[in-house]
Amino acid sequence: MPLNLPDREQSAYQEGRAPAAHLDLLHTAGFRAAGAAQRLGVFDALAEGGPQPAKDLAARLACDQRALTILLRVLVDFGYLAESTDHADPVWDNTPASAAFLRSGTPDTYAVVFSFWQRVLFEHWDRLEETVRRGEPSADFYRWLEEHPETLREFQTMLTRQSRMLAPEMTELVPVPAGPSRLLDVGGGHAGYSMAFCRRHPELRATVLDLAGALATGAQAIDAAGLTDRITPSEWDILSPEPIPGPRADVVLLFNIVHGYRPEQNAELLRRVVAATAPGATVAVLEPVDDPGPAGSVSGDAFVKLFSLNLLHGQGGQAYPYQEIAGWLRAAGLVDVRRLALTASPNDCLILATRPPAG
């Protein structure tokens, strides 16, 4: 959260009379301090126990009182906490923003996103300079996730939430043939989209392709939804030379997949995807594109650029512009390539393409 600077200080940074990079230093440190507070349980303890003096909060969290007080004072300056001095000892409480968004265990809490990006920026980005020098990823994002199970759970939680948010729009916009048909969900390990499509289309059967770790989350969700007879998790590595398993699909979902790979890898993947489809099939690509258009937001566009840097560092990919993705689809033999804007997420877009009918 930004420092609340008086006009005199703000203008000094804006007009170049003070180094604006100093504000970035302060905000980065504030963000890191808030991450420490989150992992210590500060926001949850205040949400559950109400305003507390530092000695009570320290006892509750098993922290050193002096050290915790120093941390709490930093969090006040950055708007995460409020301090009341109307008592013999200062009393600390969450600000409305922290109470609303950083408490864990509440539906759709931002705490999951906050914690995930803390780990990414301060641990996973350790060798970012090397990535930029070489043009090759200096880290393996998915291996790193496997080595950090808690962060992997947060990542899967974010994907599941996104699918829940976008599924109503996706199932409305992606055409599915009437009657018995087959859906192929490439890299959709959490199975959120496959479940949504199967609920909407009673005669649809789906196969979810992903790595074993990702499929474990989806398998539990499929079982809980009572859809094990209609959705089949199948282990498959996108970079494997093996052909896509199973019968030919009438609909293929490539949701948040191509941004993880290099252009040549995406071209090859789409060629193999088309080979696994039936004539007349629809291929649907969901992506945070690098050219969102007028529907996008300034903060959303900035996030896509940062996300692109993370993709480069951990996978060698990036957020691609629509025209580049459309070119891969056409080169794979698909026609009627079109882009649809999304209401629920303006910085994402849905790209549809069709395999020509037989004959």
Summary of the structure (lengths in Angstrom):
residues: 359
radius of gyration: 23.5
end to end distance: 59.3
largest distance: 84.9
contacts: 1138
relative contact order: 0.09
helix: 51%
strand: 17%
